[in-house]
Amino acid sequence: MQDLIEKLKAETAAFDIVDAQTLDAYRLKYLVRKGEIAELFEQMKSAPKEQKPLLGKLLNELKQLAEAKFEDAKARVESTRTEETVIDLTLPGRRGFLGAEHPVQKVLGDMKRIFLGMGFQIATGPEIEKDEYNFTMLNFPPDHPARDMQDTFFLSKDVVLRTHTSPVQIRVMLSQAPPVRVICPGKVYRNEDVSARSLCVFHQLEGLYVDTGVTFADLKGTLYSFAKQMFGSDVKIRFRPSFFPFTEPSAEMDITCYLCGGKGCRVCKHTGWLEILGSGMVHPNVLRNCNIDPERYSGFAWGMGIERTTLLRYGITDIRYLLENDVRMLNQFE
Ligand code: DAH
């Protein structure tokens, strides 16, 4: 009997209590009314009378030790359990996920800031536009190829999804007498296949300046200043003769490639130059269509693609990346 008590003493001492489960297992094995210690008390009843005082003493010792171990372990387990649930105020806070400006909006924002700084105001117009404003009043001849079904989304015979922001020029000049100094940012639509270089919906920024005595020198000065602020003070510009029905003369403006500084690289296709906008002096017919006397007033206008400029600025090789909303791409513009 004494051996049994010693054995159980060693066993309870060695029992490994690490969590709430092992604590409970220990209690059920040794301490409950039908547990192993209670069992020994039961056996003691049938021991010889003269041994009982000693056995009783030993058993009581065992019981006290086992219970003390239980209380100890219980306190330990409970204190670690509360640590898990208590809020640790020294931990760093949870970071919110902040969105980032889309690269197209970033470029558009820079363009707006530059022209607002020069005294231009922002004008907007509808994306669903009259054929008359999108083409006719901008001096497109009735049979001009741009009206063709291949370029234009017609909603009806007379209504189109605007193919450029130039009709906003018409709306502004119809509603406001010169001097006019506006930029018109917005979405435009072309009935074109989507490819690495073109989308069927994209953004343009249009500009219009009409006043007395406005010359081509004003056009050059304004767009040169824009180019330097947008692409860096080292940039050089050049104009190439071009054609638009609503301007005469018309010119396309190139800037020196800011990736290679004009030496030639992949982005500028080894020419050293990047085409960034179309421009020209407002055609007298357009002024006349808007009840502005071309003998008294003159003006210049320009239009540029925002996605195109974004591709050039960041050296992005496929315009479709701008629409995929892949965070691995967008994260680079935070
Ligand atoms: N509307 C032209 C286009 O979509 C761009 C443009 C060229 C606008 C010359 C103008 C301009 O105002 O003067 O390609």
Residues whose N, C-alpha, C, O or C-beta is under 5 A from the ligand:
A	BS01	DAH	T163 H164 S166 G207 F244 T247 G278 S279 G280 A301 W302 G303
